[in-house]
Amino acid sequence: MLKVSMPLSTISSTLDWSDCDLIEQIPGKVSGRPIVRGTRILPDVIVNSFDMGETIEDLKEGFPSLGSVDIVRLINFAHSRRGQPVL
């Protein structure tokens, strides 16, 4: 599995995740940043890791609480907002 190591401070979202039903923002949880509902996982980490070469299987291994369908939905949401191809 490819490990992508980036300090959280360098991963900043300019994407508005508020329209994605998989995402929640809770004041005081992960500093109020967008996270995958019911977790502390930053959706930008998922999308950026995929964009840097990790596969869906790699991401499932690294984030076992997320299923393939949800991972693909996160990637497609971000890519559609950024004008990138969707899966």
C-alpha positions as semicolon CSV with decimal commas, in nm:
position;residue;x (nm);y (nm);z (nm)
1;M;0,000;0,000;0,000
2;L;0,132;0,341;-0,095
3;K;0,154;0,567;0,207
4;V;0,117;0,938;0,148
5;S;0,251;1,142;0,433
6;M;0,155;1,507;0,447
7;P;0,120;1,726;0,753
8;L;-0,246;1,812;0,807
9;S;-0,155;2,180;0,792
10;T;-0,061;2,144;0,424
11;I;-0,390;1,982;0,329
12;S;-0,635;2,266;0,302
13;S;-0,969;2,244;0,137
14;T;-1,095;2,511;-0,093
15;L;-1,378;2,277;-0,180
16;D;-1,722;2,338;-0,030
17;W;-1,822;1,997;0,103
18;S;-2,156;2,120;0,247
19;D;-2,359;1,969;-0,041
20;C;-2,211;1,621;0,011
21;D;-2,435;1,407;0,232
22;L;-2,135;1,199;0,342
23;I;-1,978;1,500;0,514
24;E;-2,044;1,677;0,841
25;Q;-1,884;1,970;1,019
26;I;-1,901;1,980;1,397
27;P;-1,752;2,272;1,589
28;G;-1,472;2,141;1,809
29;K;-1,433;1,812;1,620
30;V;-1,118;1,822;1,405
31;S;-1,126;2,202;1,447
32;G;-1,464;2,220;1,273
33;R;-1,322;2,102;0,941
34;P;-1,529;1,888;0,702
35;I;-1,508;1,521;0,799
36;V;-1,665;1,200;0,675
37;R;-1,986;1,157;0,877
38;G;-1,934;0,952;1,194
39;T;-1,554;0,957;1,165
40;R;-1,262;1,195;1,205
41;I;-1,150;1,135;0,845
42;L;-1,086;1,444;0,634
43;P;-1,237;1,394;0,288
44;D;-0,952;1,592;0,133
45;V;-0,708;1,326;0,255
46;I;-0,906;1,059;0,067
47;V;-0,930;1,261;-0,255
48;N;-0,571;1,389;-0,246
49;S;-0,435;1,039;-0,179
50;F;-0,631;0,905;-0,476
51;D;-0,510;1,191;-0,694
52;M;-0,152;1,109;-0,591
53;G;-0,183;0,748;-0,707
54;E;-0,346;0,542;-0,434
55;T;-0,608;0,297;-0,558
56;I;-0,956;0,247;-0,415
57;E;-0,826;-0,077;-0,260
58;D;-0,533;0,111;-0,101
59;L;-0,777;0,363;0,045
60;K;-1,005;0,086;0,178
61;E;-0,702;-0,066;0,352
62;G;-0,597;0,268;0,498
63;F;-0,950;0,368;0,599
64;P;-1,125;0,040;0,683
65;S;-1,431;0,219;0,823
66;L;-1,512;0,341;0,470
67;G;-1,650;0,120;0,197
68;S;-1,556;0,136;-0,170
69;V;-1,886;0,299;-0,263
70;D;-1,837;0,585;-0,017
71;I;-1,475;0,636;-0,122
72;V;-1,580;0,659;-0,487
73;R;-1,863;0,898;-0,395
74;L;-1,618;1,128;-0,213
75;I;-1,378;1,125;-0,507
76;N;-1,655;1,186;-0,759
77;F;-1,801;1,470;-0,554
78;A;-1,465;1,647;-0,531
79;H;-1,371;1,582;-0,894
80;S;-1,707;1,707;-1,023
81;R;-1,665;2,029;-0,823
82;R;-1,307;2,072;-0,946
83;G;-1,392;1,998;-1,310
84;Q;-1,189;1,676;-1,307
85;P;-1,304;1,346;-1,460
86;V;-1,524;1,134;-1,234
87;L;-1,494;0,757;-1,192
